[in-house]
Amino acid sequence: MTRLDAPPPIRIGLLGFGVVGGGVVRLLSQKAGAIATEIGRSIVLRRVLVRDPGRSRPFDLPEGDVTTDAGAILDDPEIDVVVELMGGVTPAAEYIRRAIRNRKHVVTANKDVMATQGVDILQLAREHGVDVYYEASVGGGIPLIGVFRQDLVANEVHQVHAIINGTTNYILSRMAGDGVDFGPALAEAQSLGYAESDPTADVEGIDATYKLAILASLAFRTQVSPAAVYREGIARLRAADFRYARELGYVIKLLAIAKRHPGARGAGAPGARSTPLTQGARDGGAPPPTDETAADEIEVRVHPTLVPQDILLAGVNGVFNAVHVRGDLVGDVLFYGRGAGAEPTSSAVVADIVDVAHNINAGVANRIPFHYAGRLPIRPIDRLETRYYVRLWVADRPGVLGQIAQVFGDHQISIASCIQKETDPSAESAELVIITHPAREADMQASLSTLEALGTVRELSTMCRIEAFA
Amino acid sequence: MTRLDAPPPIRIGLLGFGVVGGGVVRLLSQKAGAIATEIGRSIVLRRVLVRDPGRSRPFDLPEGDVTTDAGAILDDPEIDVVVELMGGVTPAAEYIRRAIRNRKHVVTANKDVMATQGVDILQLAREHGVDVYYEASVGGGIPLIGVFRQDLVANEVHQVHAIINGTTNYILSRMAGDGVDFGPALAEAQSLGYAESDPTADVEGIDATYKLAILASLAFRTQVSPAAVYREGIARLRAADFRYARELGYVIKLLAIAKRHPGARGAGAPGARSTPLTQGARDGGAPPPTDETAADEIEVRVHPTLVPQDILLAGVNGVFNAVHVRGDLVGDVLFYGRGAGAEPTSSAVVADIVDVAHNINAGVANRIPFHYAGRLPIRPIDRLETRYYVRLWVADRPGVLGQIAQVFGDHQISIASCIQKETDPSAESAELVIITHPAREADMQASLSTLEALGTVRELSTMCRIEAFA
């Protein structure tokens, strides 16, 4: 393939040789010809950092040496692009920084690093004239980062609603479609390799908070910390919740939600206030509110959510992911695909490598700078206003429903509908499902505390927020 | 906003000032600050080509002169980017070429030009060192062109299934959801401004063939002519078809379908054979088949299609569009949003303008060259193999069903299921709906001809292909 006048190959150093790393190596080898045609030169894998060089691999490493010494990649002047696929913050973040300081471009799939340190790393890359690409950090093979940075650039993004954890979506789909309860659905996901033996990060919504932090930071040109995302997992849901939800016209999804609420001055124009990172506004935060203006606030939360049956997100099942974005110009757009797996993730990593290669060919870096608009205040969950679904077991005797309605009423919460079907004669209990009109979270939490203290309430089983997509 | 050391503004010449043109002008004005922040310099509208300068506009043109002389834009050395929003091939294609020859970048929403002359225009742009962007030519505000050119670049695309005409999707959604017949649904679409007074281009699927030609050309790195796309419109569908489809577990959509069929040598590696345009392979076509290899073929068709109820495309309703892509690495991905309208389309046009501005800032053009893999043979519709839905009225007497089954059997078509419900006693007719197992189009057409000649067949009402999404 190589012609005498062809430019020299682009040399890759790979950090991490797990499932995705192996997929990338296989892909770079299998599609070497197509990739060379696309970028007009070849890509060679110069070195791979592994933890255990003795471990047997599904295939030999082509054209690459295996090393356990990160410096042999990070400090090698022959390497043009460092592809970081180790995962976790330590030591990946420091390796990424060192690669940048050594003027290497970086392609990473690391959600932990980009969610917690993304703005700083993009800033460092800008200072050193190199590119950092991270399309594979969210949504596997679904184009998202490039879409926010380029395609939606003219939009003010109002809302993001995302199913960005395939493990929990698989479990919820099984519970909804087949009446399986949480425990067996989780066990099944584990046996299929969709859930890890310690499923906490997925099931408790932690993974989703990192991905939402990345998406919200991009959408609102800010830095949202994963720790700032309100979070509830799916472990409390029961098969009964899915039956009731269906009856009421809903499905239950673990949604990652980000919304921007305009300050008092009106709809806002975030771009107009944003400042390139190099102008030092990064630590300045949002402009201080004056008498006439209040800063925009953002709302970021991950929790099981009742979603109307007839919207597209409701039809996203199994391990698939989908991100629904509402912008002021495009209106509603949705991006759907496999959020994980060696092949989809490798597809995103290699697309990033190819884009970096185009930049190297053109002699440019930071062609599209990330503009940071300052830190935006996070609206506390207490101030959320939404409709609620509450399932509880109460004493099966006259006057109890009235007593419960009274508690909600005392907290300014109005009941929209109520279902009572199941009874447990031995325990003299009845199952009650209540849907509220829009109410404030603080009032709902206060109501639930009051209810819990009532002798007639046997169990507060489930509380779910309802997303209207109005 | 302007600082003394700021680079000079980027100057736009706009061709066409209709709905989308007006939207772009409004957007460039309303978001001037945000756009200037994004690209580090301002964008000014220098001149607008209009047909009738006397016509009243919803707003004044800011910083721009109105002209009826295209040369005042195309030949103005002060203009950096020509934004072509006239539509139609003549004179738009010639204007685009003249702009390129005068070394202006071009942003266009023109599906007619890009579908019929896209490869040549991209080639001309490459020769003259300028960029041509055309995201708005397909799917309004849905990111598609950039997605194919960048995000999916590592994939071999196997299939595209698209709902890319909002007018027909609105009509079909009304027919499906509310039992409205074609005529009233069309009239309603017209009264809402979703359909033109002459709806032919939408209703007959012509618009969709142009958009499919663009998508298939990108997906397969070739040039598919809209004329090569097999096409049927939606005017023959009746409310009854939607009732039967629902009963059978399907919805009816006007799908634009593109598939790549590997030649005898196997799955193929199109990229490996692709050649940059400048290497003169453009007119060479596909490599000649040898004894061992046969060229890949592509299948491109637009027609009403029965789609399983439970897939995501089936839930795309109203004027929304969606494009479902299957690639060898990403598997299934889907992109959804508004396919038309001033704001979504302006969003795409302005995103393209911003991207061109980034290129101007970086001093690059053709950063991502379009690699043409040669002309691929189109598989004739006769060789299609799929399942079919056939609705027909037959004489209501014994033996007729057997006679019809016999005709299909004589043509190697096996019937999977049959519904007979409606009868018209006055005409002694019965309505019959037949679903076949996979069969060849040529055999189906021959069967229909034979059936039509039978005295017992009163009317061949509808024939629809079924897409399995296996």
Interface residues (C-beta under 8 A of the other chain):
Chain A: L27 K31 G33 A34 I35 T37 E38 G40 E135 G140 G141 I142 P143 G146 V147 Q150 D151 L152 V153 A154 N155 A269 P270 G271 A272 S274 T275 P276 D310 L312 G315 V316 F320 G327 D328 L329 V330 G331 D332 V333 L334 F335 Y336 G337 R338 E343 P344 S346 S347 A348 V350 A351 V354 D355 H358 N359 N361 A362 G363 V364 R367 I368 P369 H371
Chain B: L27 K31 G33 A34 I35 T37 E38 G40 E135 G140 G141 I142 P143 G146 V147 Q150 D151 L152 V153 A154 N155 A269 P270 G271 A272 S274 T275 P276 D310 L312 G315 V316 F320 G327 D328 L329 V330 G331 D332 V333 L334 F335 Y336 G337 R338 E343 P344 S346 S347 A348 V350 A351 V354 D355 H358 N359 N361 A362 G363 V364 R367 I368 P369 H371
